[in-house]
């Protein structure tokens, strides 16, 4: 499963553990990696941070371990890619559908999409990961990048 | 024959979340033999595009005074309550 995630997830763009104190810091850390590897423009990180403030992406999940899927407009992206953070200590994001509610998030997928509606398969796979509490729990338990990639069958 | 019902699917950027939601709705209603069309837009565009729609499904807050039913849901992303939301969509499209 998750073949498209395996293709688009670069192991350099996976952040583990991390000593972060805000959603902004998490997006910055993962976004910097996407930028250094040439997937996104310099403007991406700030755009994703700004967008998260106005249109948050926190998602409460069935298993009680929650996720966020920050992303921003296509003009900041050079090549489609996926960055990820697995947080030992949860960070507060705001709920996508109800922004006044806080969501404690351990799993972050930072989406770099370069065309509207183009990365449908990747997005559907991300959604199917979010809908699988066992897989989410497995991911959160990983302390090596190889372990994370194995969860996706890479 | 009735024309297919039109569902406007909104999210923040109209590129990520609404793509998953639109696909989810299309597949679920196709399985049930219900013909619909979807169009994706940004939450900020809903008011200007709602005129053509029978229903709005959104993952981010939108105005409630649009003149058509609005369903706010994360179910197509998180899977939680998905069956209930599909039933709600079908109900709202009957009106």
gemmi code that builds the backbone of each chain (N, CA, C; Angstrom):
import gemmi

chains = {
    "A": [
        ("UNK", (0.825, -1.199, 0.000), (0.000, 0.000, 0.000), (0.862, 1.253, 0.000)),
        ("UNK", (0.193, 2.366, -0.137), (0.860, 3.662, -0.011), (2.033, 3.833, -0.967)),
        ("UNK", (1.877, 3.376, -2.191), (2.969, 3.479, -3.156), (3.290, 4.923, -3.516)),
        ("UNK", (2.265, 5.744, -3.660), (2.525, 7.132, -4.042), (3.202, 7.885, -2.901)),
        ("UNK", (2.802, 7.580, -1.680), (3.482, 8.186, -0.532), (4.954, 7.800, -0.570)),
        ("UNK", (5.241, 6.533, -0.824), (6.634, 6.090, -0.888), (7.417, 6.866, -1.943)),
        ("UNK", (6.766, 7.125, -3.078), (7.456, 7.847, -4.156), (7.728, 9.299, -3.797)),
        ("UNK", (6.770, 9.925, -3.153), (6.863, 11.368, -2.939), (7.487, 11.758, -1.607)),
        ("UNK", (7.578, 10.780, -0.693), (8.155, 11.073, 0.615), (9.660, 10.871, 0.538)),
        ("UNK", (10.390, 11.964, 0.675), (11.844, 11.898, 0.655), (12.327, 11.702, 2.088)),
        ("UNK", (13.254, 10.775, 2.285), (13.630, 10.504, 3.681), (14.325, 11.686, 4.339)),
        ("UNK", (14.894, 12.571, 3.502), (15.498, 13.790, 4.067), (14.427, 14.748, 4.610)),
        ("UNK", (13.196, 14.514, 4.206), (12.122, 15.434, 4.598), (11.239, 14.866, 5.710)),
        ("UNK", (11.779, 13.889, 6.418), (11.058, 13.341, 7.566), (11.766, 13.819, 8.830)),
        ("UNK", (11.015, 14.475, 9.707), (11.564, 14.974, 10.970), (11.000, 14.118, 12.097)),
        ("UNK", (11.889, 13.590, 12.918), (11.464, 12.707, 14.005), (11.684, 13.352, 15.362)),
        ("UNK", (10.779, 13.067, 16.273), (10.945, 13.576, 17.641), (10.753, 15.074, 17.661)),
        ("UNK", (11.858, 15.779, 17.564), (11.754, 17.220, 17.404), (11.368, 17.918, 18.689)),
        ("UNK", (12.054, 19.011, 18.951), (11.768, 19.760, 20.159), (11.100, 21.054, 19.719)),
        ("UNK", (9.811, 20.942, 19.472), (9.093, 22.092, 18.931), (8.120, 22.640, 19.958)),
        ("UNK", (7.846, 23.939, 19.847), (6.881, 24.488, 20.792), (5.652, 25.064, 20.090)),
        ("UNK", (5.628, 25.010, 18.755), (4.449, 25.544, 18.066), (4.306, 24.884, 16.696)),
        ("UNK", (3.109, 24.979, 16.148), (2.867, 24.442, 14.808), (3.755, 25.165, 13.792)),
        ("UNK", (3.986, 26.441, 14.048), (4.827, 27.234, 13.154), (6.239, 26.641, 13.076)),
        ("UNK", (6.785, 26.247, 14.224), (8.137, 25.672, 14.247), (8.196, 24.346, 13.506)),
        ("UNK", (7.129, 23.554, 13.627), (7.099, 22.265, 12.936), (7.068, 22.487, 11.425)),
        ("UNK", (6.190, 23.375, 10.973), (6.079, 23.651, 9.538), (7.402, 24.213, 9.010)),
        ("UNK", (8.025, 25.074, 9.818), (9.307, 25.660, 9.418), (10.362, 24.567, 9.237)),
        ("UNK", (10.465, 23.654, 10.211), (11.510, 22.618, 10.185), (11.356, 21.704, 8.971)),
        ("UNK", (10.124, 21.259, 8.718), (9.908, 20.335, 7.591), (9.977, 21.098, 6.270)),
        ("UNK", (9.418, 22.298, 6.259), (9.406, 23.108, 5.035), (10.806, 23.501, 4.586)),
        ("UNK", (11.689, 23.786, 5.558), (13.082, 24.100, 5.217), (13.723, 22.960, 4.450)),
        ("UNK", (13.415, 21.730, 4.871), (14.002, 20.560, 4.207), (13.482, 20.447, 2.773)),
        ("UNK", (12.188, 20.676, 2.600), (11.624, 20.657, 1.238), (12.295, 21.723, 0.375)),
        ("UNK", (12.584, 22.871, 0.993), (13.200, 23.961, 0.242), (14.650, 23.629, -0.107)),
        ("UNK", (15.389, 23.115, 0.879), (16.807, 22.781, 0.638), (16.946, 21.748, -0.469)),
        ("UNK", (15.974, 20.868, -0.588), (16.050, 19.812, -1.601), (15.441, 20.245, -2.939)),
        ("UNK", (14.993, 21.487, -2.997), (14.555, 22.034, -4.275), (13.122, 21.701, -4.669)),
        ("UNK", (12.316, 21.245, -3.705), (10.926, 20.933, -4.037), (10.038, 22.178, -4.022)),
        ("UNK", (10.426, 23.141, -3.192), (9.571, 24.329, -3.046), (10.413, 25.607, -3.120)),
        ("UNK", (9.739, 26.712, -3.403), (10.415, 28.005, -3.454), (10.670, 28.522, -2.031)),
        ("UNK", (11.541, 29.550, -1.961), (11.836, 30.187, -0.669), (10.569, 30.654, 0.040)),
        ("UNK", (9.570, 31.001, -0.760), (8.355, 31.600, -0.190), (7.420, 30.559, 0.447)),
        ("UNK", (7.683, 29.281, 0.193), (6.735, 28.233, 0.613), (6.518, 28.204, 2.123)),
        ("UNK", (7.629, 28.216, 2.872), (7.529, 28.010, 4.316), (6.641, 29.078, 4.954)),
        ("UNK", (6.943, 30.336, 4.628), (6.149, 31.405, 5.232), (4.695, 31.340, 4.761)),
        ("UNK", (4.506, 30.982, 3.489), (3.137, 30.888, 2.974), (2.355, 29.796, 3.700)),
        ("UNK", (3.028, 28.665, 3.955), (2.347, 27.564, 4.654), (2.040, 27.958, 6.099)),
        ("UNK", (2.988, 28.660, 6.731), (2.769, 29.112, 8.112), (1.615, 30.112, 8.163)),
        ("UNK", (1.622, 31.055, 7.235), (0.563, 32.068, 7.216), (-0.802, 31.435, 6.957)),
        ("UNK", (-0.820, 30.487, 6.035), (-2.083, 29.850, 5.716), (-2.616, 29.055, 6.905)),
        ("UNK", (-1.713, 28.404, 7.616), (-2.131, 27.611, 8.777), (-2.832, 28.489, 9.817)),
        ("UNK", (-2.390, 29.748, 9.921), (-3.009, 30.661, 10.891), (-4.442, 31.000, 10.494)),
        ("UNK", (-4.663, 31.159, 9.184), (-5.980, 31.590, 8.710), (-6.883, 30.389, 8.440)),
        ("UNK", (-6.302, 29.357, 7.838), (-7.057, 28.168, 7.452), (-6.337, 26.947, 8.017)),
        ("UNK", (-6.568, 26.668, 9.301), (-5.796, 25.611, 9.956), (-6.129, 24.223, 9.413)),
        ("UNK", (-5.248, 23.251, 9.706), (-5.390, 21.926, 9.087), (-5.377, 20.786, 10.095)),
        ("UNK", (-5.601, 21.077, 11.368), (-5.618, 20.003, 12.372), (-6.808, 19.079, 12.176)),
        ("UNK", (-6.546, 17.764, 12.308), (-7.589, 16.757, 12.085), (-7.633, 15.775, 13.252)),
        ("UNK", (-8.709, 15.785, 14.034), (-8.854, 14.768, 15.077), (-9.133, 13.414, 14.425)),
        ("UNK", (-8.399, 12.383, 14.843), (-8.539, 11.067, 14.217), (-9.177, 10.057, 15.156)),
        ("UNK", (-9.621, 8.951, 14.550), (-10.384, 7.950, 15.303), (-9.591, 7.344, 16.457)),
        ("UNK", (-8.294, 7.104, 16.268), (-7.510, 6.429, 17.300), (-7.053, 7.332, 18.428)),
        ("UNK", (-7.367, 8.624, 18.357), (-6.984, 9.544, 19.417), (-5.609, 10.163, 19.213)),
        ("UNK", (-4.834, 9.644, 18.266), (-3.578, 10.295, 17.867), (-3.952, 11.153, 16.667)),
        ("UNK", (-3.688, 12.444, 16.762), (-4.232, 13.350, 15.750), (-3.169, 13.842, 14.774)),
        ("UNK", (-3.647, 14.391, 13.668), (-2.746, 14.771, 12.581), (-3.034, 16.192, 12.117)),
        ("UNK", (-2.103, 16.717, 11.327), (-2.323, 17.978, 10.622), (-1.712, 17.834, 9.237)),
        ("UNK", (-2.322, 18.522, 8.270), (-1.836, 18.439, 6.885), (-1.607, 19.835, 6.307)),
        ("UNK", (-0.620, 20.569, 6.862), (-0.379, 21.913, 6.335), (-0.037, 21.897, 4.845)),
        ("UNK", (-0.463, 22.913, 4.138), (-0.133, 23.074, 2.717), (-0.470, 24.507, 2.318)),
        ("UNK", (-0.080, 24.867, 1.113), (-0.371, 26.230, 0.673), (-0.551, 26.256, -0.838)),
        ("UNK", (-0.674, 27.445, -1.387), (-1.013, 27.561, -2.814), (0.098, 27.018, -3.714)),
        ("UNK", (-0.313, 26.566, -4.890), (0.600, 25.875, -5.808), (1.745, 26.762, -6.308)),
        ("UNK", (1.553, 28.075, -6.278), (2.592, 28.956, -6.832), (3.909, 28.881, -6.053)),
        ("UNK", (3.885, 28.346, -4.841), (5.102, 28.252, -4.029), (5.833, 26.927, -4.208)),
        ("UNK", (5.299, 26.063, -5.075), (5.831, 24.703, -5.201), (6.502, 24.513, -6.555)),
        ("UNK", (7.656, 23.846, -6.549), (8.378, 23.548, -7.790), (8.105, 22.125, -8.266)),
        ("UNK", (8.176, 21.169, -7.340), (7.916, 19.763, -7.665), (7.074, 19.167, -6.548)),
        ("UNK", (6.111, 18.322, -6.883), (5.292, 17.741, -5.815), (6.128, 16.895, -4.862)),
        ("UNK", (5.835, 17.034, -3.582), (6.580, 16.286, -2.572), (5.772, 16.238, -1.283)),
        ("UNK", (6.251, 15.399, -0.405), (5.589, 15.197, 0.873), (6.669, 15.267, 1.947)),
        ("UNK", (6.442, 16.105, 2.937), (7.319, 16.121, 4.104), (6.533, 15.620, 5.297)),
        ("UNK", (7.233, 15.229, 6.336), (6.534, 14.607, 7.456), (7.224, 14.931, 8.763)),
        ("UNK", (6.454, 15.065, 9.812), (7.036, 15.154, 11.156), (6.274, 14.210, 12.069)),
        ("UNK", (7.034, 13.468, 12.859), (6.450, 12.613, 13.883), (6.910, 13.178, 15.216)),
        ("UNK", (5.960, 13.657, 15.999), (6.271, 14.427, 17.196), (6.087, 13.574, 18.437)),
        ("UNK", (7.146, 13.441, 19.208), (7.041, 12.675, 20.463), (6.076, 13.380, 21.421)),
        ("UNK", (6.244, 14.685, 21.518), (5.324, 15.471, 22.342), (4.363, 16.200, 21.417)),
        ("UNK", (3.065, 16.046, 21.649), (2.112, 16.663, 20.723), (2.214, 18.191, 20.708)),
        ("UNK", (1.911, 18.738, 19.544), (1.903, 20.196, 19.344), (0.470, 20.601, 19.008)),
        ("UNK", (0.074, 21.759, 19.481), (-1.288, 22.223, 19.250), (-1.447, 22.840, 17.853)),
        ("UNK", (-2.374, 22.276, 17.086), (-2.851, 22.889, 15.858), (-4.313, 23.254, 16.099)),
        ("UNK", (-4.883, 24.023, 15.194), (-6.318, 24.322, 15.295), (-7.077, 23.422, 14.324)),
        ("UNK", (-8.304, 23.118, 14.698), (-9.140, 22.197, 13.927), (-9.571, 22.815, 12.592)),
        ("UNK", (-9.397, 22.053, 11.529), (-9.716, 22.558, 10.186), (-11.160, 23.034, 10.063)),
        ("UNK", (-12.089, 22.212, 10.521), (-13.501, 22.527, 10.310), (-14.027, 23.482, 11.388)),
        ("UNK", (-13.301, 23.568, 12.484), (-13.756, 24.367, 13.612), (-12.549, 25.045, 14.255)),
        ("UNK", (-12.037, 26.094, 13.604), (-10.734, 26.662, 13.958), (-10.577, 27.138, 15.402)),
        ("UNK", (-11.683, 27.356, 16.115), (-11.522, 27.775, 17.510), (-11.147, 26.612, 18.419)),
        ("UNK", (-11.280, 25.372, 17.916), (-10.914, 24.200, 18.721), (-9.460, 23.811, 18.492)),
        ("UNK", (-8.771, 23.466, 19.593), (-7.385, 23.008, 19.500), (-7.345, 21.498, 19.294)),
        ("UNK", (-6.328, 21.047, 18.577), (-6.109, 19.620, 18.358), (-4.653, 19.322, 18.710)),
        ("UNK", (-4.434, 18.341, 19.598), (-3.067, 17.926, 19.938), (-2.571, 16.969, 18.875)),
        ("UNK", (-1.537, 17.375, 18.172), (-1.119, 16.659, 16.962), (0.237, 15.977, 17.146)),
        ("UNK", (0.314, 14.711, 16.777), (1.591, 13.976, 16.775), (2.125, 13.671, 15.378)),
        ("UNK", (1.242, 13.770, 14.380), (1.621, 13.355, 13.032), (1.325, 14.504, 12.063)),
        ("UNK", (2.365, 14.957, 11.366), (2.196, 16.079, 10.441), (2.642, 15.666, 9.043)),
        ("UNK", (1.761, 15.831, 8.078), (2.129, 15.681, 6.671), (2.140, 17.078, 6.060)),
        ("UNK", (3.310, 17.515, 5.605), (3.390, 18.807, 4.919), (3.310, 18.540, 3.422)),
        ("UNK", (2.254, 19.037, 2.793), (1.969, 18.713, 1.395), (2.492, 19.810, 0.483)),
        ("UNK", (3.298, 19.423, -0.495), (3.731, 20.376, -1.525), (3.110, 19.918, -2.839)),
        ("UNK", (2.093, 20.650, -3.266), (1.318, 20.271, -4.449), (1.500, 21.341, -5.512)),
        ("UNK", (1.750, 20.915, -6.740), (2.083, 21.905, -7.770), (0.980, 22.147, -8.796)),
        ("UNK", (-0.078, 21.350, -8.732), (-1.201, 21.584, -9.645), (-2.493, 21.304, -8.905)),
        ("UNK", (-3.523, 22.118, -9.187), (-4.793, 21.814, -8.543), (-5.272, 20.427, -8.963)),
        ("UNK", (-5.763, 19.677, -8.044), (-6.395, 18.378, -8.284), (-5.452, 17.324, -8.868)),
        ("UNK", (-4.155, 17.632, -9.014), (-3.290, 16.681, -9.710), (-2.826, 15.537, -8.827)),
        ("UNK", (-2.536, 15.822, -7.586), (-1.964, 14.780, -6.735), (-3.059, 14.017, -5.975)),
        ("UNK", (-4.069, 13.643, -6.734), (-5.231, 12.995, -6.116), (-4.828, 11.715, -5.395)),
        ("UNK", (-3.989, 10.916, -6.055), (-3.638, 9.624, -5.447), (-2.860, 9.815, -4.161)),
        ("UNK", (-1.931, 10.753, -4.192), (-1.164, 11.015, -2.978), (-2.088, 11.480, -1.852)),
        ("UNK", (-2.997, 12.376, -2.192), (-3.900, 12.891, -1.171), (-4.813, 11.797, -0.629)),
        ("UNK", (-5.271, 10.930, -1.528), (-6.137, 9.838, -1.073), (-5.361, 8.866, -0.189)),
        ("UNK", (-4.081, 8.664, -0.531), (-3.278, 7.774, 0.315), (-3.021, 8.396, 1.686)),
        ("UNK", (-2.764, 9.697, 1.703), (-2.597, 10.354, 2.996), (-3.880, 10.194, 3.814)),
        ("UNK", (-5.022, 10.404, 3.155), (-6.301, 10.245, 3.864), (-6.474, 8.810, 4.340)),
        ("UNK", (-6.046, 7.850, 3.537), (-6.239, 6.457, 3.971), (-5.301, 6.112, 5.132)),
        ("UNK", (-4.128, 6.751, 5.187), (-3.266, 6.578, 6.371), (-3.989, 7.132, 7.604)),
        ("UNK", (-4.554, 8.330, 7.450), (-5.215, 8.981, 8.588), (-6.396, 8.157, 9.099)),
        ("UNK", (-6.994, 7.377, 8.179), (-8.177, 6.588, 8.545), (-7.814, 5.219, 9.102)),
        ("UNK", (-6.512, 4.956, 9.266), (-6.062, 3.645, 9.730), (-5.358, 3.806, 11.091)),
        ("UNK", (-6.116, 3.683, 12.192), (-5.532, 3.950, 13.517), (-4.321, 3.072, 13.831)),
        ("UNK", (-4.299, 1.827, 13.329), (-3.146, 0.962, 13.609), (-1.885, 1.501, 12.940)),
        ("UNK", (-2.046, 1.956, 11.691), (-0.894, 2.500, 10.969), (-0.411, 3.801, 11.612)),
        ("UNK", (-1.351, 4.650, 11.997), (-0.984, 5.904, 12.663), (-0.211, 5.599, 13.944)),
        ("UNK", (-0.702, 4.624, 14.692), (-0.040, 4.250, 15.928), (1.358, 3.686, 15.660)),
        ("UNK", (1.487, 2.862, 14.629), (2.798, 2.337, 14.211), (3.756, 3.473, 13.875)),
        ("UNK", (3.266, 4.442, 13.094), (4.109, 5.560, 12.663), (4.642, 6.342, 13.856)),
        ("UNK", (3.732, 6.603, 14.803), (4.108, 7.412, 15.962), (5.166, 6.707, 16.809)),
        ("UNK", (5.167, 5.383, 16.759), (6.126, 4.619, 17.553), (7.522, 4.514, 16.934)),
        ("UNK", (7.674, 5.012, 15.732), (8.975, 4.846, 15.055), (9.994, 5.855, 15.559)),
        ("UNK", (11.218, 5.399, 15.786), (12.255, 6.369, 16.125), (13.406, 6.390, 15.122)),
        ("UNK", (13.207, 5.708, 13.992), (14.181, 5.859, 12.903), (13.428, 6.147, 11.602)),
        ("UNK", (14.126, 6.807, 10.694), (13.505, 7.135, 9.402), (13.218, 5.857, 8.624)),
        ("UNK", (14.123, 4.883, 8.743), (13.904, 3.604, 8.061), (12.608, 2.970, 8.566)),
        ("UNK", (12.400, 3.060, 9.861), (11.174, 2.507, 10.439), (9.928, 3.166, 9.860)),
        ("UNK", (10.005, 4.488, 9.699), (8.869, 5.230, 9.127), (8.621, 4.771, 7.693)),
        ("UNK", (9.696, 4.696, 6.920), (9.542, 4.311, 5.511), (8.999, 2.883, 5.414)),
        ("UNK", (9.440, 2.010, 6.332), (8.923, 0.638, 6.337), (7.414, 0.605, 6.548)),
        ("UNK", (6.926, 1.528, 7.375), (5.476, 1.581, 7.610), (4.720, 1.813, 6.297)),
        ("UNK", (5.366, 2.523, 5.373), (4.735, 2.778, 4.072), (5.146, 1.755, 3.031)),
        ("UNK", (5.893, 0.759, 3.458), (6.312, -0.280, 2.529), (7.414, 0.144, 1.595)),
        ("UNK", (8.237, 1.142, 2.035), (9.329, 1.592, 1.152), (10.592, 0.791, 1.424)),
    ],
    "B": [
        ("UNK", (-35.712, 13.156, -17.513), (-34.780, 12.722, -16.486), (-34.225, 13.928, -15.739)),
        ("UNK", (-34.101, 13.775, -14.436), (-33.539, 14.866, -13.636), (-32.081, 15.089, -14.002)),
        ("UNK", (-31.683, 16.329, -13.964), (-30.257, 16.598, -14.180), (-29.480, 16.142, -12.938)),
        ("UNK", (-28.198, 15.794, -13.126), (-27.406, 15.425, -11.945), (-27.351, 16.591, -10.964)),
        ("UNK", (-27.428, 16.279, -9.690), (-27.307, 17.331, -8.677), (-25.873, 17.835, -8.638)),
        ("UNK", (-25.754, 19.125, -8.324), (-24.419, 19.735, -8.319), (-23.968, 20.049, -6.902)),
        ("UNK", (-22.797, 19.532, -6.567), (-22.249, 19.738, -5.227), (-20.989, 20.594, -5.331)),
        ("UNK", (-20.994, 21.693, -4.596), (-19.820, 22.554, -4.527), (-19.000, 22.118, -3.312)),
        ("UNK", (-17.744, 21.722, -3.561), (-16.893, 21.200, -2.492), (-15.820, 22.240, -2.185)),
        ("UNK", (-15.826, 22.724, -0.938), (-14.928, 23.824, -0.589), (-13.902, 23.410, 0.454)),
        ("UNK", (-12.714, 24.007, 0.328), (-11.700, 23.905, 1.385), (-10.875, 25.183, 1.321)),
        ("UNK", (-9.750, 25.208, 1.997), (-8.972, 26.444, 2.076), (-8.358, 26.857, 0.754)),
        ("UNK", (-7.697, 25.924, 0.086), (-6.934, 26.269, -1.112), (-7.531, 25.715, -2.396)),
        ("UNK", (-8.518, 24.834, -2.277), (-9.136, 24.160, -3.428), (-8.172, 23.228, -4.156)),
        ("UNK", (-7.066, 22.859, -3.512), (-6.159, 21.920, -4.180), (-6.024, 20.592, -3.445)),
        ("UNK", (-6.108, 20.589, -2.139), (-5.768, 19.364, -1.409), (-6.999, 18.704, -0.813)),
        ("UNK", (-7.509, 19.336, 0.221), (-8.576, 18.712, 0.974), (-9.823, 18.481, 0.125)),
        ("UNK", (-10.201, 19.492, -0.634), (-11.443, 19.349, -1.405), (-11.301, 18.291, -2.498)),
        ("UNK", (-10.068, 18.019, -2.915), (-9.851, 16.954, -3.894), (-10.237, 15.600, -3.302)),
        ("UNK", (-9.801, 15.367, -2.075), (-10.128, 14.107, -1.399), (-11.636, 14.016, -1.141)),
        ("UNK", (-12.208, 15.126, -0.718), (-13.635, 15.129, -0.402), (-14.467, 14.897, -1.669)),
        ("UNK", (-14.113, 15.595, -2.741), (-14.877, 15.457, -3.986), (-14.816, 14.016, -4.498)),
        ("UNK", (-13.630, 13.423, -4.474), (-13.488, 12.024, -4.899), (-14.319, 11.114, -4.010)),
        ("UNK", (-14.247, 11.357, -2.723), (-14.982, 10.528, -1.764), (-16.481, 10.581, -2.012)),
        ("UNK", (-16.993, 11.783, -2.264), (-18.429, 11.945, -2.522), (-18.794, 11.256, -3.836)),
        ("UNK", (-17.981, 11.498, -4.859), (-18.281, 10.905, -6.175), (-18.346, 9.386, -6.086)),
        ("UNK", (-17.357, 8.794, -5.413), (-17.334, 7.326, -5.313), (-18.509, 6.801, -4.499)),
        ("UNK", (-18.772, 7.445, -3.379), (-19.840, 6.961, -2.498), (-21.201, 7.039, -3.193)),
        ("UNK", (-21.459, 8.122, -3.915), (-22.775, 8.271, -4.539), (-22.891, 7.425, -5.800)),
        ("UNK", (-21.776, 7.230, -6.486), (-21.792, 6.357, -7.655), (-22.169, 4.932, -7.244)),
        ("UNK", (-21.578, 4.480, -6.129), (-21.902, 3.143, -5.598), (-23.397, 3.005, -5.333)),
        ("UNK", (-24.016, 4.105, -4.989), (-25.447, 4.075, -4.667), (-26.309, 4.435, -5.878)),
        ("UNK", (-25.670, 4.612, -7.015), (-26.421, 4.879, -8.236), (-26.985, 6.281, -8.334)),
        ("UNK", (-26.389, 7.218, -7.594), (-26.884, 8.594, -7.624), (-25.938, 9.454, -8.462)),
        ("UNK", (-26.526, 10.117, -9.460), (-25.693, 10.919, -10.347), (-25.506, 12.322, -9.795)),
        ("UNK", (-24.245, 12.713, -9.678), (-23.929, 14.071, -9.215), (-22.731, 14.586, -9.995)),
        ("UNK", (-22.550, 15.892, -9.925), (-21.289, 16.465, -10.386), (-20.724, 17.281, -9.231)),
        ("UNK", (-19.403, 17.356, -9.170), (-18.783, 18.168, -8.123), (-17.950, 19.259, -8.761)),
        ("UNK", (-17.808, 20.335, -8.027), (-16.885, 21.398, -8.418), (-16.154, 21.827, -7.157)),
        ("UNK", (-14.846, 21.990, -7.272), (-14.050, 22.390, -6.113), (-13.812, 23.885, -6.106)),
        ("UNK", (-13.768, 24.455, -4.914), (-13.424, 25.871, -4.822), (-12.832, 26.182, -3.462)),
        ("UNK", (-12.270, 27.379, -3.364), (-11.800, 27.868, -2.075), (-12.996, 28.327, -1.252)),
        ("UNK", (-12.844, 28.245, 0.060), (-13.928, 28.706, 0.930), (-14.309, 30.149, 0.600)),
        ("UNK", (-13.305, 30.950, 0.245), (-13.565, 32.364, -0.043), (-14.345, 32.569, -1.350)),
        ("UNK", (-14.433, 31.514, -2.173), (-15.142, 31.627, -3.453), (-16.573, 31.093, -3.380)),
        ("UNK", (-16.931, 30.498, -2.249), (-18.215, 29.808, -2.171), (-19.380, 30.723, -2.524)),
        ("UNK", (-19.359, 31.919, -1.960), (-20.516, 32.791, -2.161), (-20.724, 33.125, -3.644)),
        ("UNK", (-19.630, 33.313, -4.367), (-19.788, 33.679, -5.778), (-20.130, 32.483, -6.662)),
        ("UNK", (-19.845, 31.258, -6.199), (-20.081, 30.078, -7.039), (-21.315, 29.277, -6.637)),
        ("UNK", (-21.923, 29.643, -5.525), (-22.980, 28.800, -4.972), (-24.242, 28.794, -5.844)),
        ("UNK", (-24.391, 29.808, -6.678), (-25.592, 29.919, -7.486), (-25.899, 28.699, -8.320)),
        ("UNK", (-24.856, 27.986, -8.746), (-25.052, 26.804, -9.576), (-25.186, 25.519, -8.782)),
        ("UNK", (-25.086, 25.592, -7.478), (-24.993, 24.359, -6.691), (-26.293, 24.029, -5.974)),
        ("UNK", (-26.482, 22.713, -5.737), (-27.623, 22.247, -4.937), (-27.236, 22.034, -3.481)),
        ("UNK", (-25.936, 21.905, -3.254), (-25.448, 21.582, -1.914), (-23.992, 22.021, -1.830)),
        ("UNK", (-23.593, 22.501, -0.642), (-22.187, 22.818, -0.394), (-21.662, 21.850, 0.654)),
        ("UNK", (-20.529, 21.198, 0.354), (-19.842, 20.378, 1.347), (-18.480, 21.018, 1.566)),
        ("UNK", (-18.149, 21.296, 2.831), (-16.929, 22.053, 3.103), (-16.165, 21.481, 4.284)),
        ("UNK", (-14.840, 21.643, 4.244), (-14.007, 21.231, 5.380), (-13.536, 22.424, 6.195)),
        ("UNK", (-13.821, 23.628, 5.701), (-13.474, 24.831, 6.468), (-14.739, 25.677, 6.597)),
        ("UNK", (-14.778, 26.539, 7.598), (-16.000, 27.326, 7.787), (-16.347, 28.169, 6.552)),
        ("UNK", (-17.643, 28.185, 6.213), (-18.151, 29.043, 5.142), (-19.403, 29.733, 5.673)),
        ("UNK", (-19.848, 30.801, 5.004), (-21.091, 31.450, 5.457), (-22.261, 30.451, 5.457)),
        ("UNK", (-23.178, 30.640, 6.377), (-24.312, 29.724, 6.477), (-25.543, 30.239, 5.722)),
        ("UNK", (-25.493, 31.474, 5.260), (-26.674, 32.069, 4.630), (-26.567, 32.021, 3.105)),
        ("UNK", (-26.223, 30.860, 2.580), (-25.945, 30.756, 1.144), (-27.186, 30.415, 0.323)),
        ("UNK", (-28.248, 30.045, 1.005), (-29.474, 29.706, 0.283), (-29.535, 28.258, -0.171)),
        ("UNK", (-28.488, 27.504, 0.067), (-28.518, 26.050, -0.175), (-27.977, 25.380, 1.079)),
        ("UNK", (-28.303, 24.074, 1.265), (-27.778, 23.393, 2.457), (-26.252, 23.361, 2.452)),
        ("UNK", (-25.667, 23.463, 3.650), (-24.211, 23.398, 3.826), (-23.893, 22.265, 4.800)),
        ("UNK", (-22.984, 21.387, 4.413), (-22.521, 20.330, 5.309), (-21.043, 20.562, 5.570)),
        ("UNK", (-20.699, 20.769, 6.840), (-19.284, 20.940, 7.224), (-18.801, 19.619, 7.780)),
        ("UNK", (-17.781, 19.044, 7.203), (-17.367, 17.722, 7.660), (-15.903, 17.423, 7.359)),
        ("UNK", (-15.278, 16.668, 8.262), (-13.931, 16.144, 8.020), (-13.980, 14.652, 7.713)),
        ("UNK", (-15.190, 14.101, 7.586), (-15.340, 12.638, 7.521), (-14.613, 12.008, 6.336)),
        ("UNK", (-14.544, 12.714, 5.216), (-13.889, 12.108, 4.052), (-12.364, 12.096, 4.201)),
        ("UNK", (-11.870, 12.876, 5.163), (-10.430, 12.854, 5.459), (-10.109, 11.875, 6.568)),
        ("UNK", (-10.903, 11.903, 7.626), (-10.566, 11.120, 8.827), (-11.318, 9.798, 8.888)),
        ("UNK", (-12.336, 9.644, 8.068), (-13.126, 8.416, 8.076), (-14.187, 8.384, 9.167)),
        ("UNK", (-14.076, 9.281, 10.129), (-15.018, 9.241, 11.251), (-16.371, 9.816, 10.844)),
        ("UNK", (-17.417, 9.000, 11.011), (-18.770, 9.450, 10.691), (-19.051, 9.532, 9.205)),
        ("UNK", (-18.260, 8.836, 8.401), (-18.392, 8.973, 6.948), (-19.746, 8.478, 6.437)),
        ("UNK", (-20.180, 7.318, 6.919), (-21.465, 6.784, 6.448), (-22.608, 7.746, 6.760)),
        ("UNK", (-22.563, 8.312, 7.972), (-23.616, 9.255, 8.362), (-23.617, 10.477, 7.440)),
        ("UNK", (-22.436, 10.952, 7.107), (-22.356, 12.139, 6.248), (-22.864, 11.821, 4.840)),
        ("UNK", (-22.535, 10.632, 4.355), (-23.028, 10.248, 3.023), (-24.567, 10.214, 3.040)),
        ("UNK", (-25.132, 9.648, 4.090), (-26.598, 9.640, 4.208), (-27.151, 11.064, 4.252)),
        ("UNK", (-26.460, 11.934, 4.983), (-26.909, 13.321, 5.096), (-26.867, 14.020, 3.724)),
        ("UNK", (-25.802, 13.744, 2.964), (-25.691, 14.341, 1.627), (-26.860, 13.880, 0.765)),
        ("UNK", (-27.154, 12.584, 0.810), (-28.245, 12.044, -0.008), (-29.573, 12.685, 0.400)),
        ("UNK", (-29.789, 12.802, 1.708), (-31.021, 13.419, 2.209), (-31.166, 14.854, 1.706)),
        ("UNK", (-30.064, 15.621, 1.832), (-30.111, 17.036, 1.470), (-30.338, 17.206, -0.037)),
        ("UNK", (-29.841, 16.251, -0.821), (-30.011, 16.359, -2.278), (-31.444, 16.052, -2.708)),
        ("UNK", (-32.197, 15.384, -1.843), (-33.588, 15.052, -2.192), (-34.500, 16.277, -2.139)),
        ("UNK", (-34.088, 17.271, -1.325), (-34.962, 18.425, -1.122), (-35.095, 19.273, -2.381)),
    ],
}
model = gemmi.Model(1)
for chain_id, residues in chains.items():
    chain = gemmi.Chain(chain_id)
    for i, (resn, *xyz) in enumerate(residues, 1):
        res = gemmi.Residue()
        res.name, res.seqid = resn, gemmi.SeqId(i, " ")
        for name, pos in zip(("N", "CA", "C"), xyz):
            atom = gemmi.Atom()
            atom.name, atom.element = name, gemmi.Element(name[0])
            atom.pos, atom.b_iso = gemmi.Position(*pos), 0.0
            res.add_atom(atom)
        chain.add_residue(res)
    model.add_chain(chain)
structure = gemmi.Structure()
structure.add_model(model)
structure.setup_entities()
